[in-house]
Amino acid sequence: MTTTDSTNSTPTSPTAPARTPAVFIGHGSPMNTLEHNRYTQAWHDFGKSISKPKAILAISAHWYTRGTAVTAMARPKTIHDFGGFPDELFAVQYPAVGNPELAAMVAEFVKPTRVVQDQAWGLDHGTWSVLNHMYPDADVPVVQLSIDATMKADEHVQLGAALAPLREQGVLIVGSGNVVHNLSRIQWGSAEGAFDWAEEFDEHARTIMTERPQDIAGISSQRQYRLAAPTLEHLFRSTTSLVLQQPQMGSQKFSSPATRWVRCP
C-alpha cells in the first residue's frame, strides 16, 4: 500500500515517517449511522485512504462542558445522547477501547489549561456516528475531548495548536460538528436543498478552513454568522481541529454538500 503526499501527488513508502491527518467532518443526523449515502460513503472512503492510526482523538460538538475534559477510561461506553429516533439506532454500540495514556498526553500538551481525566462520559453520537463508517470494526482506540463553553474562539485556536504534536505520534484528530447548525430553520422535506445564507456561510467557512485555518476565530465577522451558527458548539469543532493544519505544509481537500474536510499531510 502506498500513500500520497497531497502537495505533489508523489507516492511515498508506507514506512516513511508521516504526519497523521487532522480532519473536520459535518456529522449531520444520527441516522447517518445506519444509512448508506454519499456522506457516509465519503467517511468510509477516507478511513480507507489513510494508514490506520494508532489512536483517535475525537472532538465532538455534543460534549459541551465548563472546563476541558478528556475521556480517560480504558473502555468508554457508547452514549445515545438524543431522543425520538428508532430503536435500531439506540441499539448501536461502538465498542472501541479507550487510551488513558493518550488522555494524559492531551493534558500535558495543553498546559497550563487544566484537563479533567474523565471517567463518566464515553463516546457520544458526534463521534461514533462517523467512526462507525470510518472504522466499522472499532479497532482503533478512541479518546474524546470536550468543548469548554467558557473559552473564547481564540482560546480554542490555541488549544488546537497545542495538540498538533499528537499528529507526529500516529494520532488521528477528528473534529465532528457542522459548519451550519440552525435546527430552527431546517426544512425537513428538502433533504438536498439549502438556503442562500447557509450556502454563503458554508463557502466562506470552507475557504478559511482550506486556505487559512489559523484565521478561523475571525469567522464571526461574516454577515451570516449569527443565522448560520446561533449556538457555537458545532462550529468550534472546526476551530480546534483545523487550526492543526499549518499552511506551509499544503493540504488535500475533500468536500460534499454536507461534509467539509481538510486533510493535513
N, C-alpha and C positions, 0 to 999 in steps of 0.2 A: 504493500500500500504506500502511496506517495501522498504528500500534502502539497498545497500550492501557496506560494508567497504572493499575496494579493497585490503587492507593489510592482511585480514584474512578471507574474504568471509563470515562474520557473519552478518545475518540480523540485522538491527537496527530499532528502532521505528522511524516513520516519525516525531515524536515530539521532538526527541533528537536533540541537537544543532549540526549543520552540516556545514562544510565548503563548500561553493558553488564552483563548478569546474571552472578551467581556461583551455581553450582548444585552440588549433591551428588547423585550417581547411584549406586545399587546395581547393579553391572555383572553380578553373577551368574556363570553358567558362560561360558567362552569360546565355547561353541556358540551363544550368542545372536548371535554374529557372522553365522552362516549361517541362523539361524531367523527366521521372522516370527511374532511372538506379541504379546501385549498390552504387554509391556515394551518390546520393540524398536519397536513402533508408537509408544509414548509418546515414545521418544527421537527418532524421526523427526519426529513432530509438533512437538516442542519446537524442533528445528532450524528448522522452517518458520515457527514462531510469532514469531521474533525477526529483527531485521535482521542480515544476515551480518556477523560480527565481522571486525575487521582481522587478528586473530590469536587463537590459543587457548593459554592456559597450562593444561596438564593436570597434575593431581597424582594419580598412580596409586599404589595400595596395593602395587604389585608392583616398585617400585624403592625398596628399603629399604637405607639406607646409613649409614655412620658419618660424620657431617658432612653438609652440604647441598650438592647439586649440581644443575645445570640443563643440559639438552642445548643445546649452543651451535654445533652443526654446521649447515651450510646444507641438507643432505639427510639427515635421520635415517633409519636403517634400520628395518624392521619386525621386531620381536623376537617369536619364538614361544617364550615362556617357560613352557612346560608340556609335559606328556607324556601319552600314552595316548589321544589324540584322533585322529579320522580325518585321512587325508592331505589332504582338501579344506581343512581348517582350517589346516594348515601351508602350504598354497599361497596363503593370503590375503596380499595386500600392501596396505599403506595408504601410498601414495606422497606424502603431504603434505610440502611443503618445511618447513624449519626457519626460524628467525628469530634470528640471532645478536644483532641489536640488542635484541630483547626479552629475551634471556638476560642481556645486560649490564645492562638496566634492572632486572631482578629482583635482581641482585647489588647494584646501587646502592641500591634501595629498602629492602633488609633489613639494611643495615649497622647495627651492626658485625658481624652474623653473616657469616661467610665463606662464599661460594658458589663452588664449583668450576665452571669453564666446561668441561663435559664434552664430549669428542669421541668417546667409545667406546660409549655406551649407545644410545639410539634411542627408539622408541615401543613399549612393551610392550602386552600384550593388555588391561590395565586401561584403556588409552587408546584403542587402535584398535577394540576390540570395540564400544565405544559410538559413537565418531566415525564408524564405518562406516555407521551408521544416521542419525546427525545430519547429517553432511556426506559422503554417499556418493561425491561426486566428488573428495574430498580436496583441495579448492580453497581451504582456509584454512590459513595457516602454523601449525604446532604446535610448541610448546616444552614439554618435560616437566620437572617439578620433582620431586626425590627426597624421600623421607621420612627425616629424620635420626633414627635409632634411639636416639641418646643424649639427645634432647630430652625434657623433661617436657611434660605436657599443656599447662600454662600457657605454655610457650615456643612450642608450636605455635600457640596462640591469638595470641600476639604476632606471630609470623611472618605469620599470615593477615592481621592488622590492617595490617601494614606493606605488604602487597601491594594493599590496597584502591585506591590511586590508579590502578592499571592499568585499572580499570573506567572511568575517565574518559577513557581513551585508546583505547577500542574493543576492549579485550582481554576475551574471554570466559574466565572461570575455571571449570574443570570439575574437581571432586573426584570420583574414582572409587574406590569400595571397597564395603563392605557394613556396615550397622549391626550385624547379627547375622552372625557368621562363626565357627562352630564345626563344622568339617568332620567331626569325630569323632562328632557326634550327628545327622548327616543321615540321614533315611530316604529312600533313593533312589527307592523305589517310590511315594512320596507327593509328587507334584510341587506340589500345591496346599495341602497341609496344613502346619500349623505347631504346634510345642509351645506350651503356655500361657506358659512362661517366655520364649520367644522373642518372642511377641506382646506380652507385658508390657514387655519391654525396648525393643522396636521402637517401641511407642507412647510410652514415656517419652522416648526419643531424639527422636522426631518432634515432641513438644511443645516440647522445648528448641530444636530446630532452627528451628521456625516462630515461636516466641514470644520466646525469649530466647537467641539463638545465642551471645552473648558469655559465657554460662554453661556452654558445652559441656564445659569442662575438669572440671567437677564431676560429670560423668556417672558417674564411678567409684563414687559413693556409692549408686547404685541397686542394689537387692539381687540382681538377676540379672546384674550386670555381668560377674562372673568366668566365668559359664557362657556368656553370650552373646558375649563378646569375650575369649577366653582369650589371644589374641595381638592386639596393638593396631594393627597397621599398617592394616587395613581401616577401622577406626573413625577413625583420625587424619585420614583424608581429609575427614571431616565437620568435624573440629576446625579444620583450616586453611582450608577453603573457605567454611564457613558463618559464621565469625566476620566475614567480609567484609560481612555484612548489618548494617546499622545500624537498630535497631528503629524509630526515629522516621521512617524512610523508608516504612514499610509493606512488605508482601510479597505475592506471589502464590504460591499453593501448588499443587503437583501431587503426586498420590500414587497408588500402586498397591501391592499386597501385597509386591512385591519391589523397589520403587523409591521412595525418599523424596527429594523435591525441595524446595528453596526457591529461588525466583527473586527476586532483588533488583531492584527497579525502577530 
